[in-house]
């Protein structure tokens, strides 16, 4: 390609991109969809749909009725994670647990104080309502934290001389408070970027078909690839702005840390966005009208990024076919990558597979979409 | 005189359906070439093949000297195109539409600005550059679409039904622009189904069911396709008199037209005076008869009637030597209901 041909091509891409930018700026709905929605969603997910639970009702079946057992009860109450709804007989605790007034029951066996005083290891029994796995999981994590703290207190106290009498087995790192906001922000970023990128491009390109202006463009010297690039560029910028917005909001509202390199966040966001824009392009080329494109775009962007990305449901717990399917979902890699950079401070040495996977997806889908787009005559 | 557009046996099939069937024609530089036909007759498909949007199934063509099959990019750079639903960006301001299409054709900077201003002036949209395109009335939008198609000074412009859905006053103003364009040396290839507009064309190609059945000047078409003498009779008692005249020798068709009577007669056998005398003899009173010109509508109806009759001869051109085409009674121009 000679210099002048390249220059002319850039002029045409620039014309497409600046036209598209004016479209975006003149349409408050697009801007709102791209910028207000992320903040709103983050707010809802971060606070409203929080999976954080506090003051979990717990029944305390105290068979020991000693000073030490009451101290343990106070430790639970004092943690603010639990609310002790019963201090009395085990039978009552059992009933509360059964009818759901308590999500867990802690059974302190007879001889608890005795064992502690003699420096023996002491088991306490925790019954957990497993009907809601999310709740059950949190009860386990939080109870473990309380028991560990109590155990340390006992170890430091006069009447415990040997190793900590209550043993902690779980050690939560990176997000010690198990705050779902921290966990959710990376997932939400993937979800929001996927939706806006796929839907906006699908809409923008289906709009050209519907309006008939695509035919006008095809009759001009603007090449197919130039149309695609020019149309996608503004949305790429918009998507990156959106990502910054989500992370900034996460930092302000939820103390989201950024422990890893900033450029890696940008790189992850960029390749992910290119893939999503390609997906939107593909949908619009196939659908050719805005209604179908919107619906297909929303479905294909939303469902996988919620269900298969690991944003809400751990991929490790999925059945094997779904685990394999999730490998085809770019959102999975973005979620993993962002969690790595933001929470763990991972660098490219750890996260390169995520970057590579998303790059492969982006190249594949953009190639496919452009091919398909090129073959389609007016 | 050089040729702006040529088509040789241009054919487009979609599956079993032949949209354009071996169409051949030549359009001269600076000519207004009208391409006439009903919806679905193959007008738009022909244009799309010529400007490189559709690959012909067979046949060849050139536009502005460039082969449509081998040099589609050169074709695209040298033509302007206004598609059927003149596709402007309605959410953008008028000026942004012009600037976008200008840049798409490679104009930049001051040259682009200057050209855009010049075109706004030319299509009477001066001072409306900041108006949102969607707020313009249809007639002005269509002029803006023309301006967008002209932004790179193309030698040939293809206008596909540019006046569809536009009011008569705006249509007239638009055709004035087209004539000015042609006077400036630009070739205009325009499709329409408004037959009155087609009178503005220097030559007309008539498409019926994918075939180019006629190609001539408006006057030539009328002479070839409606060789009868067309007469208008006014007077009293013409209804029964006309009915009696219908079977008379030399009379081809009689149709009531409001209070008057339209007659088509063999010019060799009858003239206005003879018809007036015959009508008076048949019972008419105060009869006045005068000759009138055949309209393109008469031509169109005659052509459709013959094209639709499936005669199988498939004439790419109507040759005058062939003799007057038969016009079935159903295709009469005077289509007013019988009283």
Interface residues (C-beta under 8 A of the other chain):
Chain A: X8 X11 X12 X14 X15 X16 X18 X19 X22 X23 X26 X27 X211 X212 X213 X214 X215 X216 X217 X218 X219 X220 X221 X222 X377 X378
Chain B: X48 X51 X52 X53 X54 X55 X73 X76 X77 X79 X81 X83 X84 X85 X87 X88 X89 X90 X91 X92 X96 X100 X101 X103 X104 X105 X106 X108
